Amino acid sequence: MEFRTAGVIGAGAWGTALAQVTGWAGLDTLLHAREAEVVDSIRDHRVNEAFLPGITLDAHVKVTGDLADLAGCDLILAVPPAQYMRATLEALAPFHRSGVPVVLCAKGIERGSLKLMTEVLAETLPDAPAAVLSGPSFAGEVARGLPSAVTLACADEALGQRLMVALSAPAFRPYLATDLIGAEVGGAIKNVLAIACGISEGRGLGRSAHAALITRGFAEMTRLGVAMGGRPETVAGLCGLGDLVLTCSSPQSRNMSLGLALGEGQTVDQALAGKRSVAEGYESAPAVRELAKRMGVEMPISEAVAALLNGETTVDAMIGNLLSRPLKVERH
């Protein structure tokens, strides 16, 4: 199958940016939005004023509020928040043609089931070949055509090669991998760790502490990824370490900005109030903690973030507990 048309489900900032990419790649793109205001804004002005203001979308991009309109697409990019992925794919099921690939672009672990997005896809659309797109990429930068590189993971390497070509745009460069687990774990865990880095920044703990959190957080990410069957080299790539460095280094990250607010003294409710976009780390942190416990993997930073978000500890107690942990040999 040659990819000529793409359906992008989820018209938040990242979904809109990916629709821009597929448009630049020459695919006739249909962006699905739940919000009528978003449909009207893109249809009338070529701009998603609610989630990605100020950026005019490529002429190849059209918008719809009806999932049935995606039935003829050769390729689907699923970009809802991770906790809504199951419901989104279930809603797509009546309109999905067997064999049409679904590229999963949400970064998270499903609460309750503790499943990765590929597992959710296998349960909801078993006839859909799966791929995962993940990496260091801020939506606004991607949509403006600034250079970025991501991991595209697909177990079927031949299909992955075709997807990589189809999704490549002048400033958007996918790198192929076959390790879906490693790609997914990297994307999910980095959001939780970014909250920790934001807390450190908000408390004024300095750049040394920031670097230590990234490094030891990467060790946590690697341990869990390998325990779940992923490969360490995948986690060390764009979808793991690359995304971790970006997300932990700028308040453009919703997750880091949440941590920043907590570090400055806001409550969780105050930090989340009025936000239209989802901080995936907030949603995934409880699942990460539970999954680490189930797998027998030590993840003190991620566990501390989950405890803070659940009201079990304070910022100062969290910092004190991490600093008072027993000294040990540095290893992954």
Secondary structure, DSSP 8 states (H G I E B T S, - for coil): ----EEEEE--SHHHHHHHHHHHHTT-EEEEE-S-HHHHHHHHHHSSBTTTBTT----TTEEEES-GGGGTT-SEEEE-S-GGGHHHHHHHHGGG--TT--EEE------TTT---HHHHHHHH-TTS-EEEEESS--HHHHHTT--EEEEEE-SSHHHHHHHHHHT-BTTEEEEEES-HHHHHHHHHHHHHHHHHHHHHHHTT--HHHHHHHHHHHHHHHHHHHHHTT--HHHHTSIIIIIHHHHHTS-TTSHHHHHHHHHHTT--HHHHHTT--S--HHHHHHHHHHHHHHHHT---HHHHHHHHHHTTSS-HHHHHHHHHTS-------
